[in-house]
Amino acid sequence: MRSSPGVEPTREIAQEVSDTVFARIGAIAKPYRVVIVPGMPKTWSGKIMRRVLAAISNGQDPGDVSTLANPEVVDIITQLVR
């Protein structure tokens, strides 16, 4: 989940996200962990790079991030996930 400007990420917000997923979709979709990040890795056209997020989540090398509009966010997300 990406944080909004001026909003401090808290455990309460992460819990609310998890509870909302549980209530609306069901227990099968409840996330194991919610990480609030300052931005998402996006291409110049604005598409979120899911392969980068999957690699970070699985503890793998995200690979080539030179095509991202904001490659610095990859390091930030990696640190938050650890």
C-alpha positions in Angstrom: 0.0 0.0 0.0 1.3 3.5 -0.9 1.1 6.2 1.8 -0.6 9.5 1.1 1.3 12.7 1.5 0.9 14.0 5.0 -0.3 10.7 6.4 2.0 8.8 8.8 2.0 5.0 8.2 0.9 3.3 11.4 0.1 -0.3 12.5 -3.5 0.8 12.9 -3.7 1.7 9.2 -2.1 -1.5 8.1 -4.5 -3.5 10.4 -7.4 -1.6 8.9 -6.3 -2.5 5.4 -6.0 -6.2 6.4 -9.4 -6.2 8.1 -11.1 -4.5 5.1 -9.7 -7.1 2.7 -10.9 -9.9 5.1 -14.4 -8.3 5.3 -14.9 -7.6 1.6 -13.2 -10.5 0.0 -12.8 -13.2 2.7 -10.2 -15.0 4.7 -8.6 -16.5 1.7 -7.4 -13.1 0.5 -6.3 -11.6 3.8 -2.7 -10.4 3.4 0.0 -12.0 5.5 1.6 -8.6 6.0 0.8 -5.0 4.9 3.7 -2.8 4.1 3.0 0.9 3.6 5.5 2.4 1.1 6.2 5.9 -0.1 5.6 5.0 -3.8 5.3 2.2 -6.2 7.8 1.2 -8.9 6.3 2.5 -12.1 7.3 2.8 -15.7 7.4 6.1 -17.5 3.9 5.4 -18.8 2.6 4.9 -15.2 2.3 1.1 -15.1 3.2 -0.6 -11.8 6.0 -3.1 -12.3 4.5 -6.2 -10.6 7.6 -8.3 -11.3 9.7 -5.9 -9.2 7.2 -6.1 -6.3 7.1 -9.9 -6.6 10.9 -10.2 -6.6 11.2 -7.9 -3.5 8.4 -9.8 -1.7 10.2 -13.2 -2.4 13.6 -11.9 -1.4 15.0 -12.0 -4.9 16.9 -9.6 -7.0 14.4 -7.2 -8.8 16.5 -7.2 -11.9 16.8 -4.4 -14.3 15.0 -1.3 -13.0 16.5 1.2 -15.4 13.2 1.6 -17.2 11.4 2.8 -14.0 10.4 6.4 -13.6 11.4 6.2 -9.9 14.1 3.5 -9.5 15.0 4.8 -6.0 11.7 3.5 -4.6 12.9 -0.1 -5.2 15.7 0.3 -2.5 13.2 2.0 -0.1 10.7 -0.8 -0.5 13.4 -3.5 -0.1 14.5 -1.9 3.2 10.9 -1.7 4.5 10.2 -5.4 3.6 13.2 -6.7 5.4 
